[in-house]
Amino acid sequence: MNIKRIFILVCDSLGIGELPDASDYGDKGSHTLKHTAEAVGGVHLPSLEKLGLGRIDEIPGLDPHSPCIGAYGKMAEKSKGKDTTTGHWEMMGLVSEKPFPLYPDGFPPEIIKPFEKEIGRKVLGNKPASGTEIIKELGEEHYRTGSPIVYTSGDSVFQIACHEKIVPLETLYDWSRTARKLLIGDHEVGRVIARPFEGEPGHFKRTENRRDFAVKPRGKTVLKTAQEKGVKVIGIGKIEDIFSGEGITEGFHTGNNHDSMMKTLELAETENSGIIFTNLVDFDMLYGHRNDPIGYAKALTAFDQQLELLLRKLTPSDLLFITGDHGCDPTDVSTDHTREYVPILAYSPSGSSSISLGIRETFADLGATCLEAFNLPYSSTGKSFYKEIFSEVKVS
């Protein structure tokens, strides 16, 4: 089968049950998808259901016996960690043996003092916090003083929140680049995140002008390999940021799930070949981290409807993957990511139906499959499941 286009849709934080080592991360019993569905009395996701999502595990509202048009399974994370960068890197062939550093007590003086000196201002906060809660707490003081709010979370992140009227976006992005340069060695966090917000005191809200400044990949990714062989790689959402632009031919920085899917649908009409790699951030940012299973379920429904439009645009030379990068159980006691398996759904109009991919040992199997689909060599980091997808090639 001659594959010309690959679509990868990452539902950010869509976990599908605890990994065997979940207790080591404080995540025993986590199951983002099932607990979200239970919270709303069952989910109605016909597009995902026909791709086999209900066959991976018992999910309220999904029929495990409904006809399946593609291949389905789940993937285990081999890397140490449960963050966005680690998950996406592993999908593209990089397994992280060393986790990124965490700061449950805030950042030490050897980080904060040089940062303050570089930007010429003192910082506020410097502690783990919910992004929405910390701007409620410190937003007015920031509004008055112009001091940036610095905070972290259960992930390896250095986050800087500033009001767009007080600190222009480009200044905030420059401060984020400054932090990125300072955070090296033992303090090399996975991402520095610019978190702009707007509104008047007492009514602050975050905007969609977030930017992620990730550490550069610690090796050659599948994306880089494909790009070097002439494959165009287009990143949508925060994909370009996650890979620090490496292996990305063109990036589109969309602000939410809807816009990311609309751009994906647009490119399905205009691009004839290449990899179109989309991150759908709302599941994680708006609902998982805010312990909002109802919002999470509604976002899944909206995605499912747009997914149906994409399925209609796929040709026999297209291959679609849908997966997650970690969990973020919205019913968990914390607001942090959760250590979970992620679903893997694969579909091509020319591929096989009702194919179980089982439990994959690493997210890197996805990247290996992409390379085999383009007849490119791949390392032993991942094991391709390309032949399973096309085990019974359809004849038109």
Number of C-alpha atoms within 10 A of each C-alpha: 13 11 19 17 25 22 23 22 22 23 25 25 34 27 29 30 26 21 23 12 12 18 13 10 13 12 24 18 17 27 26 29 28 20 23 27 21 17 17 16 10 16 20 17 21 20 18 21 21 22 23 32 27 22 20 19 17 14 20 19 18 22 18 17 11 15 13 21 19 23 27 27 22 26 27 21 25 17 19 15 23 26 25 23 24 25 27 24 26 26 24 26 25 24 23 19 11 9 15 21 15 20 20 14 11 18 19 11 9 11 14 18 14 14 22 16 10 13 17 10 14 16 19 20 18 20 18 22 19 17 21 16 11 18 25 16 12 17 30 17 16 21 18 10 13 19 23 28 24 25 24 25 22 18 21 24 24 29 23 26 26 26 27 20 13 16 19 13 20 10 13 24 22 14 20 24 18 16 25 21 13 17 20 12 7 8 17 20 21 27 27 27 26 24 25 23 23 16 14 11 16 11 11 16 18 18 14 13 14 20 22 24 24 24 20 15 19 10 11 14 20 27 26 20 17 21 18 11 11 10 19 19 21 23 26 24 24 25 23 26 23 25 24 16 18 16 23 22 17 13 19 16 19 22 19 17 23 16 15 23 23 15 18 26 17 12 13 20 12 9 14 11 16 21 25 23 23 28 26 27 20 21 27 25 15 16 23 29 24 23 21 18 24 16 19 27 24 17 18 24 18 14 19 18 14 18 20 13 14 19 16 9 11 20 15 16 17 25 24 20 20 21 26 27 30 32 32 34 37 31 20 21 9 17 21 23 28 33 35 33 32 33 31 26 24 29 26 25 19 23 26 21 26 17 22 17 18 13 16 22 15 22 33 30 23 26 27 25 22 27 20 17 21 18 11 14 11 18 13 10 17 23 19 22 21 19 15 17 25 19 13 13 16 13 6 5
